[in-house]
Amino acid sequence: MKAVIVNFRGGFRTRRGDEVIIRPLEKFEGSLIGRKVVWLNPRAGSRVVGKVVAAHGEACYRVRFRSGLPGWVIGSRVEVL
């Protein structure tokens, strides 16, 4: 399943580089919590693996990655396994 990164998790003064908010591109029945998420870095050819940890509103989910992501990642696609 494909999803798009919408934003980083953060508050008024802080941002967390290792947590992002994703929105699935297709309708999904049930919950995605606990599934793995893979982001492929087009510049380096590497991949960063994360995990869906919570729901965020109606149609979005919060994902925690093992390492931080760069700021230009917003708007890129991820694969939900």
LOMIKE-739238 format. One record per atom (N, C-alpha, C, CB): residue number from 1; chain; atom name; residue in one letter; z, x negated, y negated. Coordinates in pm, whole numbers, plus 50000, padded with zeros to 5 digits. Glycine has a CB too. Layout:
BEGIN
k:c:a:r:c3:c1:c2
NUM:A:CA:A:Z:X:Y $
...
***
This chain:
BEGIN
k:c:a:r:c3:c1:c2
1:A:N:M:50000:49916:50117 $
1:A:CA:M:50000:50000:50000 $
1:A:C:M:50000:49911:49876 $
1:A:CB:M:50121:50096:50000 $
2:A:N:K:49921:49946:49778 $
2:A:CA:K:49913:49871:49654 $
2:A:C:K:50006:49933:49550 $
2:A:CB:K:49767:49867:49602 $
3:A:N:A:50056:49847:49461 $
3:A:CA:A:50139:49890:49349 $
3:A:C:A:50111:49798:49232 $
3:A:CB:A:50291:49891:49387 $
4:A:N:V:50153:49840:49114 $
4:A:CA:V:50132:49759:48994 $
4:A:C:V:50269:49730:48932 $
4:A:CB:V:50038:49833:48891 $
5:A:N:I:50283:49608:48878 $
5:A:CA:I:50408:49570:48812 $
5:A:C:I:50405:49627:48670 $
5:A:CB:I:50427:49413:48810 $
6:A:N:V:50506:49707:48638 $
6:A:CA:V:50511:49776:48510 $
6:A:C:V:50590:49696:48408 $
6:A:CB:V:50572:49915:48526 $
7:A:N:N:50706:49641:48448 $
7:A:CA:N:50791:49571:48353 $
7:A:C:N:50895:49491:48428 $
7:A:CB:N:50858:49670:48255 $
8:A:N:F:50965:49405:48356 $
8:A:CA:F:51081:49336:48411 $
8:A:C:F:51204:49423:48394 $
8:A:CB:F:51102:49198:48343 $
9:A:N:R:51303:49404:48478 $
9:A:CA:R:51429:49474:48462 $
9:A:C:R:51508:49403:48352 $
9:A:CB:R:51510:49479:48597 $
10:A:N:G:51568:49479:48266 $
10:A:CA:G:51645:49417:48160 $
10:A:C:G:51707:49519:48067 $
10:A:CB:G:51559:49324:48081 $
11:A:N:G:51791:49471:47982 $
11:A:CA:G:51858:49555:47885 $
11:A:C:G:51808:49527:47746 $
11:A:CB:G:52007:49537:47892 $
12:A:N:F:51892:49557:47649 $
12:A:CA:F:51853:49541:47510 $
12:A:C:F:51837:49394:47473 $
12:A:CB:F:51955:49606:47419 $
13:A:N:R:51925:49308:47521 $
13:A:CA:R:51921:49167:47484 $
13:A:C:R:51880:49073:47598 $
13:A:CB:R:52056:49127:47433 $
14:A:N:T:51876:49121:47720 $
14:A:CA:T:51850:49032:47833 $
14:A:C:T:51733:49083:47917 $
14:A:CB:T:51975:49018:47919 $
15:A:N:R:51670:48991:47987 $
15:A:CA:R:51567:49022:48085 $
15:A:C:R:51598:48945:48212 $
15:A:CB:R:51424:48988:48032 $
16:A:N:R:51573:49008:48325 $
16:A:CA:R:51592:48940:48454 $
16:A:C:R:51454:48900:48504 $
16:A:CB:R:51667:49032:48558 $
17:A:N:G:51435:48772:48524 $
17:A:CA:G:51304:48722:48568 $
17:A:C:G:51277:48745:48715 $
17:A:CB:G:51294:48578:48538 $
18:A:N:D:51381:48773:48793 $
18:A:CA:D:51360:48790:48936 $
18:A:C:D:51355:48936:48979 $
18:A:CB:D:51470:48720:49012 $
19:A:N:E:51368:49031:48886 $
19:A:CA:E:51358:49174:48919 $
19:A:C:E:51254:49240:48831 $
19:A:CB:E:51494:49244:48904 $
20:A:N:V:51167:49319:48895 $
20:A:CA:V:51062:49389:48824 $
20:A:C:V:51061:49536:48865 $
20:A:CB:V:50924:49325:48851 $
21:A:N:I:50995:49616:48783 $
21:A:CA:I:50974:49757:48813 $
21:A:C:I:50829:49773:48855 $
21:A:CB:I:51009:49849:48688 $
22:A:N:I:50807:49838:48971 $
22:A:CA:I:50671:49861:49019 $
22:A:C:I:50644:50011:49028 $
22:A:CB:I:50649:49793:49157 $
23:A:N:R:50516:50046:49019 $
23:A:CA:R:50473:50185:49036 $
23:A:C:R:50364:50187:49143 $
23:A:CB:R:50421:50248:48901 $
24:A:N:P:50385:50259:49254 $
24:A:CA:P:50280:50269:49357 $
24:A:C:P:50156:50337:49302 $
24:A:CB:P:50332:50346:49480 $
25:A:N:L:50039:50291:49347 $
25:A:CA:L:49913:50347:49300 $
25:A:C:L:49871:50470:49378 $
25:A:CB:L:49805:50242:49308 $
26:A:N:E:49929:50491:49493 $
26:A:CA:E:49894:50608:49573 $
26:A:C:E:50019:50688:49606 $
26:A:CB:E:49821:50565:49702 $
27:A:N:K:50000:50814:49635 $
27:A:CA:K:50111:50903:49667 $
27:A:C:K:50173:50862:49800 $
27:A:CB:K:50064:51052:49671 $
28:A:N:F:50307:50859:49804 $
28:A:CA:F:50376:50817:49925 $
28:A:C:F:50489:50915:49953 $
28:A:CB:F:50431:50672:49912 $
29:A:N:E:50494:50967:50074 $
29:A:CA:E:50602:51056:50115 $
29:A:C:E:50716:50974:50171 $
29:A:CB:E:50553:51160:50219 $
30:A:N:G:50835:50995:50122 $
30:A:CA:G:50951:50920:50169 $
30:A:C:G:50992:50815:50069 $
30:A:CB:G:50921:50856:50303 $
31:A:N:S:51063:50716:50117 $
31:A:CA:S:51118:50613:50030 $
31:A:C:S:51062:50476:50067 $
31:A:CB:S:51272:50613:50038 $
32:A:N:L:51051:50391:49968 $
32:A:CA:L:51005:50254:49990 $
32:A:C:L:51119:50154:49994 $
32:A:CB:L:50907:50214:49882 $
33:A:N:I:51242:50200:49978 $
33:A:CA:I:51358:50111:49971 $
33:A:C:I:51371:50033:50101 $
33:A:CB:I:51488:50191:49941 $
34:A:N:G:51386:49901:50089 $
34:A:CA:G:51398:49813:50205 $
34:A:C:G:51269:49747:50247 $
34:A:CB:G:51452:49889:50318 $
35:A:N:R:51157:49789:50193 $
35:A:CA:R:51029:49728:50230 $
35:A:C:R:51006:49597:50156 $
35:A:CB:R:50915:49825:50201 $
36:A:N:K:50924:49512:50214 $
36:A:CA:K:50890:49384:50152 $
36:A:C:K:50772:49403:50057 $
36:A:CB:K:50857:49278:50259 $
37:A:N:V:50773:49322:49952 $
37:A:CA:V:50667:49323:49851 $
37:A:C:V:50615:49180:49836 $
37:A:CB:V:50717:49380:49713 $
38:A:N:V:50484:49164:49831 $
38:A:CA:V:50423:49031:49819 $
38:A:C:V:50336:49028:49694 $
38:A:CB:V:50339:48995:49946 $
39:A:N:W:50361:48927:49609 $
39:A:CA:W:50277:48902:49492 $
39:A:C:W:50203:48772:49514 $
39:A:CB:W:50362:48898:49360 $
40:A:N:L:50071:48776:49505 $
40:A:CA:L:49988:48657:49522 $
40:A:C:L:49958:48598:49386 $
40:A:CB:L:49856:48691:49598 $
41:A:N:N:49992:48470:49368 $
41:A:CA:N:49969:48401:49242 $
41:A:C:N:49823:48354:49239 $
41:A:CB:N:50067:48280:49225 $
42:A:N:P:49740:48411:49151 $
42:A:CA:P:49599:48371:49149 $
42:A:C:P:49577:48231:49094 $
42:A:CB:P:49519:48469:49068 $
43:A:N:R:49669:48180:49015 $
43:A:CA:R:49651:48047:48955 $
43:A:C:R:49686:47935:49051 $
43:A:CB:R:49736:48035:48830 $
44:A:N:A:49792:47953:49132 $
44:A:CA:A:49836:47847:49221 $
44:A:C:A:49801:47875:49367 $
44:A:CB:A:49985:47828:49208 $
45:A:N:G:49765:47998:49399 $
45:A:CA:G:49733:48032:49536 $
45:A:C:G:49856:48056:49622 $
45:A:CB:G:49651:47925:49595 $
46:A:N:S:49973:48054:49564 $
46:A:CA:S:50096:48075:49641 $
46:A:C:S:50133:48223:49642 $
46:A:CB:S:50211:47991:49582 $
47:A:N:R:50234:48257:49719 $
47:A:CA:R:50281:48395:49723 $
47:A:C:R:50432:48398:49707 $
47:A:CB:R:50240:48463:49855 $
48:A:N:V:50480:48504:49645 $
48:A:CA:V:50622:48523:49623 $
48:A:C:V:50660:48654:49692 $
48:A:CB:V:50658:48526:49468 $
49:A:N:V:50765:48649:49774 $
49:A:CA:V:50807:48765:49853 $
49:A:C:V:50931:48825:49791 $
49:A:CB:V:50833:48725:50001 $
50:A:N:G:50934:48958:49785 $
50:A:CA:G:51049:49030:49733 $
50:A:C:G:51082:49149:49821 $
50:A:CB:G:51022:49076:49591 $
51:A:N:K:51181:49227:49776 $
51:A:CA:K:51228:49341:49853 $
51:A:C:K:51257:49455:49758 $
51:A:CB:K:51352:49305:49937 $
52:A:N:V:51218:49577:49796 $
52:A:CA:V:51248:49696:49716 $
52:A:C:V:51396:49727:49734 $
52:A:CB:V:51158:49819:49757 $
53:A:N:V:51470:49729:49623 $
53:A:CA:V:51615:49746:49632 $
53:A:C:V:51663:49882:49583 $
53:A:CB:V:51683:49640:49553 $
54:A:N:A:51587:49951:49497 $
54:A:CA:A:51634:50080:49445 $
54:A:C:A:51517:50156:49385 $
54:A:CB:A:51745:50060:49340 $
55:A:N:A:51538:50287:49370 $
55:A:CA:A:51442:50371:49298 $
55:A:C:A:51468:50355:49149 $
55:A:CB:A:51453:50520:49342 $
56:A:N:H:51365:50382:49070 $
56:A:CA:H:51378:50371:48925 $
56:A:C:H:51306:50492:48864 $
56:A:CB:H:51318:50235:48871 $
57:A:N:G:51379:50597:48839 $
57:A:CA:G:51319:50718:48784 $
57:A:C:G:51248:50798:48892 $
57:A:CB:G:51223:50683:48673 $
58:A:N:E:51141:50866:48851 $
58:A:CA:E:51070:50956:48941 $
58:A:C:E:50977:50883:49038 $
58:A:CB:E:50991:51056:48861 $
59:A:N:A:50894:50795:48985 $
59:A:CA:A:50788:50738:49069 $
59:A:C:A:50789:50586:49077 $
59:A:CB:A:50656:50782:49018 $
60:A:N:C:50890:50521:49023 $
60:A:CA:C:50894:50375:49020 $
60:A:C:C:51005:50321:49108 $
60:A:CB:C:50911:50325:48876 $
61:A:N:Y:50994:50192:49139 $
61:A:CA:Y:51094:50125:49222 $
61:A:C:Y:51130:49990:49162 $
61:A:CB:Y:51043:50107:49366 $
62:A:N:R:51251:49944:49191 $
62:A:CA:R:51298:49814:49145 $
62:A:C:R:51286:49714:49259 $
62:A:CB:R:51444:49822:49093 $
63:A:N:V:51225:49599:49231 $
63:A:CA:V:51201:49497:49333 $
63:A:C:V:51270:49369:49292 $
63:A:CB:V:51048:49474:49355 $
64:A:N:R:51344:49307:49384 $
64:A:CA:R:51408:49178:49360 $
64:A:C:R:51332:49072:49438 $
64:A:CB:R:51559:49181:49400 $
65:A:N:F:51281:48972:49366 $
65:A:CA:F:51207:48863:49428 $
65:A:C:F:51300:48744:49454 $
65:A:CB:F:51088:48820:49340 $
66:A:N:R:51259:48656:49544 $
66:A:CA:R:51340:48539:49579 $
66:A:C:R:51346:48439:49465 $
66:A:CB:R:51285:48472:49703 $
67:A:N:S:51238:48428:49389 $
67:A:CA:S:51236:48339:49273 $
67:A:C:S:51185:48418:49154 $
67:A:CB:S:51148:48212:49300 $
68:A:N:G:51201:48363:49037 $
68:A:CA:G:51156:48430:48916 $
68:A:C:G:51005:48435:48906 $
68:A:CB:G:51213:48362:48795 $
69:A:N:L:50955:48533:48833 $
69:A:CA:L:50812:48549:48812 $
69:A:C:L:50777:48514:48668 $
69:A:CB:L:50768:48693:48846 $
70:A:N:P:50654:48468:48643 $
70:A:CA:P:50615:48436:48506 $
70:A:C:P:50594:48563:48424 $
70:A:CB:P:50487:48352:48505 $
71:A:N:G:50594:48550:48293 $
71:A:CA:G:50581:48665:48206 $
71:A:C:G:50446:48733:48210 $
71:A:CB:G:50609:48626:48068 $
72:A:N:W:50341:48660:48246 $
72:A:CA:W:50208:48718:48250 $
72:A:C:W:50183:48802:48375 $
72:A:CB:W:50105:48609:48242 $
73:A:N:V:50285:48823:48455 $
73:A:CA:V:50270:48900:48579 $
73:A:C:V:50262:49051:48553 $
73:A:CB:V:50386:48869:48672 $
74:A:N:I:50305:49095:48434 $
74:A:CA:I:50304:49239:48404 $
74:A:C:I:50160:49291:48407 $
74:A:CB:I:50369:49267:48265 $
75:A:N:G:50140:49397:48481 $
75:A:CA:G:50007:49456:48497 $
75:A:C:G:49933:49410:48621 $
75:A:CB:G:49924:49426:48377 $
76:A:N:S:49985:49311:48692 $
76:A:CA:S:49917:49263:48811 $
76:A:C:S:49957:49347:48933 $
76:A:CB:S:49948:49114:48837 $
77:A:N:R:49880:49335:49037 $
77:A:CA:R:49900:49416:49157 $
77:A:C:R:49984:49341:49260 $
77:A:CB:R:49765:49455:49218 $
78:A:N:V:50060:49417:49337 $
78:A:CA:V:50139:49364:49447 $
78:A:C:V:50107:49446:49571 $
78:A:CB:V:50292:49366:49414 $
79:A:N:E:50140:49390:49687 $
79:A:CA:E:50120:49457:49815 $
79:A:C:E:50256:49495:49871 $
79:A:CB:E:50042:49367:49914 $
80:A:N:V:50276:49623:49901 $
80:A:CA:V:50400:49672:49962 $
80:A:C:V:50374:49682:50112 $
80:A:CB:V:50445:49811:49902 $
81:A:N:L:50451:49610:50190 $
81:A:CA:L:50430:49607:50337 $
81:A:C:L:50517:49710:50407 $
81:A:CB:L:50461:49468:50393 $
***
